[in-house]
Amino acid sequence: MPQLTFSNLYGSFHLERLPHDPTHTLKAWDAADELMLAHYHKYYPEARHPLILNDNFGALGVSLYKQQPTLVTDSCVSQRAFFANRERNQLTRLYPARQLDSLSPLPCAEVVLIKLPKTARYFDYQLRMLNAFLPDNTPVVIGAMNKYLSNTFYQLCQQLLEGTTTSRAHKKARLVCGYTDTCNNNPLENVSAEVLELPDYDLTLFNTPHVFSSGKLDIGSRFFLNNFPNLDGCKKLIDLGCGNGVLGLMAMKQNPQLDVTFVDESYHAICAAKASVSFLLGNKTRTQPALTDGERVHFQVNHCLDGYAKNSVDTILCNPPFHQQQSVGTRIARQMFRDSAQVLRAGGSLYVIGNRHLTYHIELKKLFRQVSVKASDRKFVIYAACK
């Protein structure tokens, strides 16, 4: 069982990760969270309404509940984890807290706390957003485990923040501190989706800063496209964990009358998928176009297929993540499989790609009547699971 009580200078709190998995031993916080809270307590004891970025499970937001924080995240799973942990500690009615998604304008704050994100491009985007929306010389405190602090992250801090300093290591974590610099205040160039042409498939993709494998087609998706299933007879399809929407786009291209829903837990991913679909449907401006739900194309930021009607979909395409933030595991994938088994109609199929060593077939066979290998090579396997 994981440790559930997070004790720090602001109190003791019961915190759990989401999705809940009683078999794992990972905590909902780490030493970087402890270090950031100790720094805040020492240097900003009177500061109110801190701006907190990338608080994965609410360790910072719950601990600083009296300061009425604003939390910004790209993950709807992180949003739900914060509210669940806030409720778990009976804090909901005591002090208000505000949640913003990663695409929203940022409010002013006396202090900014950033948990280092996984990718440098997204970190670059977030620092530029801070410089664009916050006053000059706003303190910024960045916390990370040492193993994730590469030279690229240090260089971005020095480039985009003023007066950067680095703390000593504590429990293999450290802080990088600096101040906003309004001379580096052009976030729009970074939030604009990068164009990725796929001439082999006659597709154009748009990648926002926090999309997986941004800047190139990941090799798993390429293998999926090269072994794409026949969707004849399919009327309603979900691209689950859609990222920039490449699998759903191929389905739409091959089946123009298909009803397709793009689902991802990332706001940036859904933004990218909307741009990619809009381009496919005729908007050739090569900018980041706006697109809302239509009669046969839908988009949803969601935790897997939470809330979807049972027995309502013919086909689900899925390239599941094998990591959550920096931790590697198959918890999210297993939840996707369980939800798919509920949402698919009788006779419907789930097509899943995964690295061979992940052995997804073991979990799939617990949930589906028939599981077969559609394609495989030395690295990847595509499974077809029939309900």
C-alpha positions as CSV (number, residue, x, y, z in Angstrom):
1,M,0.0,0.0,0.0
2,P,1.3,3.5,-0.8
3,Q,1.9,6.1,2.0
4,L,-1.2,8.3,2.1
5,T,-0.4,10.9,4.8
6,F,1.5,14.0,3.6
7,S,2.9,15.9,6.6
8,N,4.5,19.3,6.0
9,L,4.7,22.7,7.6
10,Y,1.0,23.4,6.7
11,G,-0.5,20.3,8.3
12,S,-1.1,16.6,7.6
13,F,-3.2,15.6,4.7
14,H,-4.6,12.3,3.3
15,L,-3.6,12.3,-0.4
16,E,-4.3,9.7,-3.1
17,R,-3.3,9.4,-6.7
18,L,-5.8,9.2,-9.6
19,P,-6.6,6.7,-11.1
20,H,-6.9,4.8,-7.8
21,D,-4.9,1.6,-7.8
22,P,-4.4,-0.2,-4.5
23,T,-1.6,-2.4,-6.0
24,H,0.9,0.4,-6.6
25,T,3.2,2.0,-4.0
26,L,3.6,5.5,-5.5
27,K,2.8,8.5,-3.3
28,A,0.7,11.5,-4.4
29,W,3.7,13.8,-3.7
30,D,7.5,13.8,-3.8
31,A,10.4,15.6,-2.2
32,A,10.1,18.5,-4.7
33,D,6.6,19.2,-3.3
34,E,8.1,19.2,0.3
35,L,10.9,21.5,-0.7
36,M,8.5,24.0,-2.5
37,L,6.2,24.2,0.5
38,A,9.1,24.7,2.9
39,H,10.5,27.5,0.7
40,Y,7.0,29.2,0.5
41,H,6.6,29.0,4.2
42,K,10.0,30.6,4.9
43,Y,10.1,33.3,2.3
44,Y,6.4,34.1,1.5
45,P,4.5,33.5,4.8
46,E,2.1,36.4,4.1
47,A,1.5,35.8,0.4
48,R,-2.0,35.0,-0.8
49,H,-3.5,33.5,-3.9
50,P,-0.4,31.7,-5.2
51,L,-0.5,30.5,-8.8
52,I,0.4,26.8,-8.9
53,L,1.2,25.1,-12.2
54,N,1.4,21.3,-12.8
55,D,0.2,20.2,-9.3
56,N,-0.2,16.5,-10.3
57,F,-2.4,15.3,-7.5
58,G,-3.1,18.4,-5.4
59,A,-0.2,18.1,-2.9
60,L,0.6,21.8,-3.2
61,G,-3.0,23.1,-3.7
62,V,-4.4,21.1,-0.7
63,S,-1.5,22.1,1.6
64,L,-1.9,25.8,0.7
65,Y,-5.7,25.7,0.9
66,K,-5.8,28.7,3.4
67,Q,-3.9,30.8,0.8
68,Q,-6.7,30.2,-1.7
69,P,-4.5,29.2,-4.6
70,T,-5.2,29.1,-8.4
71,L,-4.2,25.9,-10.0
72,V,-3.3,25.6,-13.7
73,T,-2.9,22.2,-15.3
74,D,-3.2,20.6,-18.7
75,S,-4.6,17.4,-17.2
76,C,-8.2,16.8,-16.3
77,V,-7.1,13.8,-14.3
78,S,-4.9,16.2,-12.2
79,Q,-7.9,18.5,-11.8
80,R,-10.1,15.7,-10.5
81,A,-7.3,14.5,-8.2
82,F,-7.1,17.9,-6.6
83,F,-10.8,18.2,-6.0
84,A,-11.0,14.6,-4.7
85,N,-8.1,15.1,-2.3
86,R,-9.6,18.5,-1.2
87,E,-12.9,16.7,-0.5
88,R,-11.1,13.8,1.2
89,N,-9.6,16.3,3.7
90,Q,-12.9,18.1,4.2
91,L,-11.6,21.4,2.8
92,T,-14.2,22.1,0.1
93,R,-16.3,24.5,2.1
94,L,-13.5,26.2,4.1
95,Y,-11.6,28.1,1.5
96,P,-12.3,28.6,-2.2
97,A,-9.8,27.4,-4.8
98,R,-9.7,28.1,-8.5
99,Q,-8.9,25.7,-11.4
100,L,-7.8,26.8,-14.8
101,D,-6.9,24.7,-17.9
102,S,-3.5,25.1,-19.6
103,L,-4.9,27.3,-22.4
104,S,-6.5,30.0,-20.2
105,P,-5.1,33.5,-19.6
106,L,-3.3,33.6,-16.2
107,P,-4.3,35.8,-13.3
108,C,-1.8,37.9,-11.4
109,A,-0.2,36.4,-8.4
110,E,2.2,37.3,-5.6
111,V,4.1,34.0,-6.1
112,V,4.2,31.3,-8.7
113,L,5.0,27.7,-7.9
114,I,5.8,25.4,-10.8
115,K,6.2,21.6,-10.6
116,L,8.5,20.9,-13.5
117,P,6.6,19.3,-16.4
118,K,7.9,16.4,-18.4
119,T,8.7,18.2,-21.7
120,A,11.0,21.2,-22.3
121,R,8.7,22.6,-25.0
122,Y,5.7,22.8,-22.6
123,F,8.0,24.3,-19.9
124,D,9.1,26.9,-22.4
125,Y,5.4,27.7,-23.2
126,Q,4.5,28.0,-19.5
127,L,7.4,30.4,-18.7
128,R,6.4,32.6,-21.7
129,M,2.8,32.6,-20.5
130,L,3.9,33.8,-17.1
131,N,6.0,36.6,-18.7
132,A,3.0,37.6,-20.8
133,F,0.3,37.7,-18.1
134,L,2.1,38.5,-14.8
135,P,3.8,41.7,-13.7
136,D,7.6,42.0,-14.0
137,N,9.6,40.6,-11.1
138,T,6.9,38.2,-9.9
139,P,8.7,35.4,-7.9
140,V,8.7,32.0,-9.6
141,V,9.7,28.9,-7.7
142,I,10.3,25.7,-9.8
143,G,10.5,22.4,-8.0
144,A,11.8,19.1,-9.5
145,M,13.5,15.9,-8.7
146,N,17.2,16.1,-9.8
147,K,16.9,13.3,-12.4
148,Y,14.4,15.4,-14.4
149,L,16.4,18.7,-14.4
150,S,18.4,18.5,-17.6
151,N,20.6,21.2,-19.0
152,T,17.7,22.2,-21.3
153,F,15.5,23.1,-18.4
154,Y,18.2,25.1,-16.7
155,Q,18.9,27.0,-20.0
156,L,15.2,27.8,-20.3
157,C,15.1,29.2,-16.8
158,Q,18.1,31.4,-17.5
159,Q,16.7,32.5,-20.8
160,L,13.2,33.3,-19.8
161,L,13.5,34.4,-16.1
162,E,15.5,37.1,-14.3
163,G,17.9,36.4,-11.5
164,T,17.8,32.6,-11.5
165,T,19.3,30.7,-8.6
166,T,19.4,27.0,-7.8
167,S,19.0,25.5,-4.3
168,R,21.0,22.7,-2.8
169,A,19.6,19.3,-3.3
170,H,17.4,17.8,-0.6
171,K,16.2,14.2,-0.8
172,K,17.3,14.2,-4.5
173,A,15.1,17.3,-5.2
174,R,16.0,21.0,-5.7
175,L,14.5,24.4,-6.5
176,V,15.2,26.8,-9.3
177,C,14.0,30.3,-8.4
178,G,13.7,33.5,-10.5
179,Y,11.5,36.3,-11.5
180,T,9.2,37.0,-14.4
181,D,10.7,39.1,-17.3
182,T,8.2,40.9,-19.4
183,C,10.8,41.3,-22.1
184,N,10.2,37.6,-22.9
185,N,6.4,37.9,-23.3
186,N,5.5,36.4,-26.6
187,P,3.7,33.1,-25.8
188,L,1.5,33.1,-28.9
189,E,4.3,31.9,-31.1
190,N,4.7,28.9,-28.8
191,V,1.0,28.1,-28.3
192,S,0.4,28.1,-32.1
193,A,0.3,24.5,-33.3
194,E,3.3,23.3,-35.2
195,V,2.4,21.8,-38.6
196,L,3.5,18.2,-39.2
197,E,3.0,17.0,-42.8
198,L,2.6,13.3,-43.4
199,P,2.7,12.9,-47.2
200,D,2.8,9.1,-47.0
201,Y,-0.7,9.2,-45.5
202,D,-1.9,12.5,-47.1
203,L,-2.5,13.9,-43.6
204,T,-1.6,17.2,-41.9
205,L,-1.3,17.3,-38.1
206,F,-1.1,20.2,-35.7
207,N,1.0,19.8,-32.5
208,T,0.5,22.1,-29.6
209,P,3.3,22.4,-27.0
210,H,2.1,19.6,-24.7
211,V,1.2,16.9,-27.3
212,F,3.0,13.6,-27.0
213,S,5.8,13.2,-29.6
214,S,5.4,16.8,-30.6
215,G,7.2,17.6,-33.8
216,K,7.2,14.1,-35.3
217,L,5.0,11.1,-35.8
218,D,5.8,8.6,-33.0
219,I,6.7,5.2,-34.3
220,G,3.8,3.5,-32.5
221,S,1.3,5.6,-34.4
222,R,3.1,5.1,-37.7
223,F,2.9,1.3,-37.2
224,F,-0.8,1.6,-36.4
225,L,-1.4,3.7,-39.6
226,N,0.5,1.1,-41.6
227,N,-1.8,-1.6,-40.3
228,F,-5.0,0.3,-40.0
229,P,-8.2,-1.7,-39.5
230,N,-11.0,-2.0,-42.0
231,L,-13.8,0.0,-40.6
232,D,-16.5,-1.0,-43.1
233,G,-19.8,-1.1,-41.3
234,C,-18.6,1.1,-38.4
235,K,-20.9,4.1,-37.8
236,K,-19.6,5.4,-34.5
237,L,-16.0,5.5,-33.4
238,I,-13.9,6.9,-30.6
239,D,-10.2,7.9,-30.8
240,L,-9.3,7.3,-27.1
241,G,-6.2,9.1,-25.9
242,C,-6.2,10.9,-29.2
243,G,-3.2,13.2,-28.8
244,N,-3.2,15.2,-32.0
245,G,-5.9,13.0,-33.4
246,V,-3.9,11.1,-36.0
247,L,-5.8,7.8,-35.7
248,G,-9.2,9.4,-35.8
249,L,-8.1,11.5,-38.7
250,M,-7.2,8.4,-40.7
251,A,-10.6,6.9,-39.8
252,M,-12.3,10.0,-41.1
253,K,-10.3,10.1,-44.2
254,Q,-11.1,6.5,-45.1
255,N,-14.7,6.7,-44.0
256,P,-16.1,10.2,-44.6
257,Q,-19.5,9.5,-43.1
258,L,-18.1,8.2,-39.8
259,D,-19.2,9.7,-36.5
260,V,-15.9,10.3,-34.6
261,T,-15.3,11.4,-31.1
262,F,-11.8,12.5,-30.0
263,V,-11.1,12.0,-26.3
264,D,-8.0,12.9,-24.3
265,E,-7.2,14.0,-20.7
266,S,-5.0,16.8,-22.1
267,Y,-6.4,20.2,-23.0
268,H,-3.5,20.8,-25.4
269,A,-4.2,17.4,-27.1
270,I,-7.8,18.3,-27.8
271,C,-6.7,21.7,-29.0
272,A,-4.3,20.0,-31.4
273,A,-6.9,17.5,-32.5
274,K,-9.4,20.2,-33.3
275,A,-6.9,22.0,-35.4
276,S,-6.0,18.8,-37.3
277,V,-9.6,17.9,-38.0
278,S,-10.4,21.5,-39.1
279,F,-7.6,21.3,-41.6
280,L,-8.8,17.9,-42.9
281,L,-12.4,19.3,-43.3
282,G,-11.3,22.2,-45.5
283,N,-9.7,24.9,-43.4
284,K,-6.4,25.3,-45.2
285,T,-5.1,28.4,-43.4
286,R,-2.2,26.5,-41.6
287,T,-3.0,28.4,-38.5
288,Q,-4.6,27.1,-35.3
289,P,-8.2,27.1,-36.4
290,A,-11.2,27.0,-34.0
291,L,-13.6,24.1,-34.3
292,T,-16.5,23.1,-32.1
293,D,-18.5,19.9,-31.9
294,G,-20.4,19.2,-35.1
295,E,-23.0,16.6,-36.2
296,R,-20.4,13.9,-36.7
297,V,-17.2,15.1,-35.1
298,H,-16.9,15.6,-31.3
299,F,-14.2,16.5,-28.8
300,Q,-14.0,15.9,-25.1
301,V,-11.4,16.4,-22.4
302,N,-12.1,13.4,-20.2
303,H,-10.6,10.8,-17.9
304,C,-10.7,7.8,-20.2
305,L,-14.4,7.2,-21.0
306,D,-15.9,8.4,-17.8
307,G,-19.6,9.1,-18.2
308,Y,-20.1,7.6,-21.6
309,A,-23.2,5.5,-22.3
310,K,-22.8,1.7,-22.2
311,N,-23.2,-0.2,-25.5
312,S,-23.1,2.9,-27.6
313,V,-20.0,2.7,-29.8
314,D,-19.0,0.4,-32.7
315,T,-15.2,0.9,-32.7
316,I,-12.5,2.3,-30.4
317,L,-9.0,3.1,-31.5
318,C,-6.4,3.5,-28.7
319,N,-2.7,4.2,-28.5
320,P,-2.6,4.3,-24.6
321,P,0.0,6.1,-22.6
322,F,2.4,4.0,-20.5
323,H,3.3,6.9,-18.2
324,Q,1.5,9.4,-16.0
325,Q,3.6,12.5,-15.7
326,Q,7.1,11.1,-15.1
327,S,6.0,7.7,-13.6
328,V,5.9,4.7,-15.9
329,G,3.0,2.2,-15.6
330,T,-0.1,0.8,-17.2
331,R,-2.7,2.1,-14.8
332,I,-4.2,4.5,-17.4
333,A,-4.2,1.9,-20.1
334,R,-6.0,-0.6,-17.9
335,Q,-8.7,2.0,-17.1
336,M,-9.1,2.6,-20.8
337,F,-9.6,-1.1,-21.5
338,R,-12.2,-1.4,-18.7
339,D,-14.1,1.6,-19.9
340,S,-14.0,0.5,-23.6
341,A,-15.5,-2.9,-22.6
342,Q,-18.4,-1.1,-21.1
343,V,-18.9,1.5,-23.9
344,L,-18.6,-0.8,-26.9
345,R,-21.7,-2.4,-28.4
346,A,-21.9,-6.2,-28.6
347,G,-19.8,-7.2,-31.6
348,G,-17.8,-3.9,-31.4
349,S,-14.0,-3.9,-31.4
350,L,-11.2,-2.2,-29.5
351,Y,-8.0,-1.8,-31.5
352,V,-5.0,-1.2,-29.2
353,I,-1.3,-0.7,-30.0
354,G,1.4,-1.2,-27.4
355,N,5.0,-2.1,-26.9
356,R,5.4,-5.8,-26.9
357,H,6.8,-6.0,-23.4
358,L,3.7,-4.4,-21.9
359,T,1.6,-7.6,-22.5
360,Y,-1.7,-5.8,-22.9
361,H,-3.3,-9.1,-24.0
362,I,-3.4,-10.4,-20.5
363,E,-5.6,-7.5,-19.3
364,L,-7.7,-7.5,-22.5
365,K,-8.5,-11.2,-22.2
366,K,-10.1,-10.6,-18.8
367,L,-12.5,-8.1,-20.4
368,F,-13.2,-9.3,-24.0
369,R,-14.6,-12.4,-25.5
370,Q,-12.0,-12.6,-28.2
371,V,-8.6,-11.0,-28.4
372,S,-6.4,-11.5,-31.5
373,V,-3.1,-10.0,-32.8
374,K,-3.9,-7.9,-35.8
375,A,-0.2,-7.0,-36.6
376,S,3.1,-7.2,-34.8
377,D,6.8,-6.6,-35.2
378,R,9.8,-6.8,-32.9
379,K,8.7,-3.7,-30.9
380,F,4.9,-3.3,-31.3
381,V,1.7,-5.3,-31.2
382,I,-1.7,-4.3,-32.4
383,Y,-4.5,-6.2,-30.6
384,A,-8.1,-6.5,-31.8
385,A,-10.4,-7.1,-28.9
386,C,-14.0,-8.0,-29.7
387,K,-16.9,-7.6,-27.3
